[in-house]
């Protein structure tokens, strides 16, 4: 039976998934996109995908069916239980974020075995993999490289770090049988993202969501109590850059990549300065600071800046949205328009 070539996106119903679908569907001669999401896909996106599978990445029977019916050439594995939710449900987070990732890697192994070609596996990771020991160390540290301070303090960070290492193992060390010299055929590529800020998707309570929450509240004329201190600084990136980075790492020639995991970042600033930018755009904004002990502790453990020089060197990464452009050309005008 002839199997149709497809690109698989798991967890595609968020903004990153929608952005990837929009971009991939517009590229000529690109295999069509197939979506696997436990919630299905928004109707507005259905015309841009080849097929939508409503299902769970923990359903091995479903994944075996996908292997037999499709030739999956690239996997964008976006499905995950996010940071704040993972702290309340660590066992569920482990199942989704760890076992789900292993299941998809095994799917890639099977696809490669059948097709005889490597399967690209694109894995979004997070600044949450970092664990700074204290505020003084965080404030004094230069931009942090990929192999520094990787002692996460949250289940989400632990899960993502495990996923990074597991992908590296499947790419460089795993053999299907002890006496078989061939590697698995998995071409794993991971991006370690900073906090992502979107202008078009409402924040959902993520640990870095205080920045977009400020903007949306101000645009709606609602007061906002920020859950971190004004001096709290972490790296950020505008959502269009995040989607572009995923497409660029997927397209990068394998021989140019010296790592399986790359930092990517754009700008970093304290929460108090974000509030000042929001107040300048929305003079009636009512922003206060009421730090939440647990969420503040999580953000304090993340580095203030990330070093993405390896990505710049190996595949030409460069953000298009710096601090000024992210807020004044993308976030503020787009969010203002939503509530006008």
Beta strands, then each sheet from edge to edge (+ up, - down):
strand 1: 4-10
strand 2: 32-37
strand 3: 51-54
strand 4: 70-77
strand 5: 119-126
strand 6: 186-193
strand 7: 195-197
strand 8: 224-226
strand 9: 233-238
strand 10: 261-263
strand 11: 267-270
strand 12: 287-289
sheet 1: 3+ 2+ 1+ 4+ 5+ 6+ 10+
sheet 2: 7+ 9+ 11-
sheet 3: 8+ 12+
end
